[in-house]
Amino acid sequence: MRKQQGAASNLSRREIIDARLHSLLAVLALWLIATSPWVSMFRRFPAEPGFFDYAHVVAGGLALLGAVVYFVTVTQAARWKWFFPWAAGETGAMARDLTGVLQGRVPAADGPGLYGAIKGLLLLALLATALTGAAWYVAQGSHAAITFRDWHTAAVRVLIILLLVHVAAVASHLVELLRD
């Protein structure tokens, strides 16, 4: 039985966990991206690491753990099709949403459409970024560490682009909500 608590009373336990994980991952991703210029790691963890070096590794580890848990929770049952409609062969809604965007309409926020695909790609980019960062950490000191760092940097760039697209999509939904 759910406890009644205002607006949150209509949310399931899974939806509350999803929302909290989403917020945590957003904060971690923003922190990691914003502080990355002060991280001084190439082939290995520095001999005399600074605050940002330690913080990057700890926050990155938390982001990896959170991203895996979030991935599992949001893709349970048939919900995975909302995030990865192309993998389910459900590209019709994405095509309709894209056509609608080109005509000035805001796509649906839920379901296997364009917005769901953006969220799925962003989640995959977050996982790729966290996994390549962890692989770098495990391989530090080796030649493979440089390769993992290059992959990590590429994954971060994709993550940033998709994060900006995600924020733009959310903003368009908020503007639409305010209009109504």
N, C-alpha and C positions, 0 to 999 in steps of 0.2 A: 504494500500500500504506500502511495506517495504522500508525503507531507505537504500540506498546502502552504505556500509561501509567495504570495503576490503573483507577479507575472511569471515567475519561474515555476509555478505550480502546474502549468500545462506541459512542461518539459519532462522527458523521461530521464532516468539516471544516465543513460548513454549519451543523450543530447547535452546534458550538463557537463559530463566528462569531456565530450568532443569540444565544447565551447571553451572550457578551461585549457585543454591541450592546445587548441588553436591559438588562444591568447598567449600562452607560454611560448609556443614555437615562434609566434610573430615577434615577441620581445627578444628571444634568443637570436633569431635570424637578424633582426635589426642591430642588435648589440654586436654580433660577430662581423657584420658587414661594416658598420660604422667604425669599429675599433681595429679593423684589419690593417690599416696603414701603419699602426704602431707595433705590429707583430713582426718579429725578426727571426723567422724560421725559413730555412731553405732545405738543406739536406738533413738537418737534425735539430732537435731542441737545443737552444743556445746553452753554452756552458754557464753563463750567468743570466738566466732568464729574468725578465722584468714582469711587472704586474700583468701587462696585456698578453704576454706569452702564456703565462699560467691561466689567465682568465679565458683566453681563446681555446685552450685545450679542454678546460673544464666545461665551458659553455658549449663547445662543440660536442663533447661527449654527452651532455644533457640533451642537446638537440638531436643527436643520433637516437638516443633512447626514446625521446619524446616522439620523433618522427616515425619510428617503427610502431610504437603503441598507437599513435594517431592513425597510421595506415591501416592497422588491424581493426581498429574500432570503426573507422568510417567506411570500410569496405566489406563489412559483414553482410551476409545474406546477399540479396540482389543489389544492395547499395553500391557495390563496386562498379556497376554499370553506369551510375551517375557520374563517377569520376573518370571512367575509361570507356566512354560509349563506342569509340572506334574499335576497341578490343572485343566488344560484344556485338559488333556489326550493326550498331544503331547510329548510323551517321545522318539519318534523315533529320532529326531534331537539330543537330549541329548545323546542317545546311540551311534549314529554315531560319534558325537564329542568325546565322551569318548574313543571309539575305535581308532579314529584318534590320540588322545593324546598318547595313548599307542603305536602307530606306529610312533610317533615323529612329527605329524602334529599339527598345531595351529588351534583351533576351530574358527568358525566365531564369529565376535565381536557383531553382532546384530542378532536378531531373537530368536526363542524359543529353543535355544540349550543349551549347557553346560555353556557357559559364561553368558547367560541370567539367567539361574538358579542360578548361583553363585551370580549375582547381586541381584536377588530376595531374596535369603536366607540372604544376607548381609543386605538388607533393612529391612527384618523381624527381624533380630537380633538387628539392630539399634532401631527399634520401641520397641522391647521387653525391651531393656536396658533402653530406655528413659521412657517407661511406668512404669517399676518397680521402677525406681528412683523417679518418680513423686508419685507413690503409697507410697513409703517409706516416702517421704516428708509429704504427707497428713496424714499418720498413725503415724508419729513420736511421741515417748513417749509411745506408746502402745506395747503390745506383738507382734502384727501383723507387726510392723515396722522391727523387727528382721527377720521375714520370708521374707518380701519384700526385705530387704537388702541381704539376702542369694540368692534370685532369681535374684536380680540385679547383684550380683557378678558372678553368673553362666552365666547370659546373656552377661556380659562384656567379659567373657572368650571365649564364642562362637563368639562374635563380633570380638575379636582380631584375632582368627583363620581365620574367613571368610575374614577379612580385609587383612590379609597376603596372602590368596589365591587370592583375588581380585587384589592385587598389583602384584603378580606373573603372573597372567593372563594378566594384562595390559602390564607388562614388556615383556612378550612373544610376544604380538602384536607389540610392539615397535621394538623389535629385528627383527621380520618378515618384518616390514615396512622398516627398514634400509637395509635389505638384498635385497629387491626388488628395 
